[in-house]
Amino acid sequence: MSTIPEFEFASAAACRDAKVNNCPEVALNVPGVVALRDSERPDTIVTMTVGQWATLTDAVKAGEFDVTV
């Protein structure tokens, strides 16, 4: 039986403002695993490898997921 690691989630500095009530949170403390969650739904955790995280962040930086508001 496997156990769920104890993730230590953090949010971006902009999300630490008390006026912001919902932010994505990331945990990098478990070797080889990046965990993501929504601060409004902390029990739902998505995990990925470090390589998958690098691919995702590269795509975000390149504008592949830009949303038109």
N, C-alpha and C positions, 0 to 999 in steps of 0.2 A: 504494500500500500504506500503510495507516494504522498508526501505532505506538500502543502502549498508554502513556498518560501515567504518569509516576512519582508515584504517590500517596504521601502522607505520612500514614500512619494513626496515630490516637491513640485511647485508650480513656478511659472515665470514670474519675475519681479513685478510686472504689470498686474498680475493677478493677486498679488498680496495686499492690494489696496482694499480696505473694508467695503468700498462702494461696488466692487466687482464681486458678484456672488456665484459665478460659475466659470470654472476654468479647467482645461485639461491638466492632468498631473502625470509626471513621469517618474519612474523609479529606475535607477541605474546601479543599485547596490548588490544585485545578485549577478555574479560573474556569468557572462555570456547571454544574459537575458535583459531585455528592455521591457518594462511593463508600463502600460498606459491605462488611465481611467479618467472619467468625468467626475469632477468634484460633487456634482449633484447625484451621481449614481456610483458611490465608492465601492459597492460590492461587485460591480461588473468590471473585470480586469481583462485587458487584452495583452498578450505577451508576444514578443517576436525576438528573433536573433539580433545580434549586433549588426550583422550584414544587412538584414531586412530594414533595420532602423536607419542605417546609412543610406540605403536606396530611397526610403521614404523621405528623409530630410533633404536629400539632394533634389528630389522631385519637387518638394515644397519650395525650396530655395529657387528652383528654376521656373517657378510659376505654374507648374502643371496642375495645381489644385486651386488656383485663384478663383475666388467667387466674385461675381459681379453683383454689387449691391445697388 
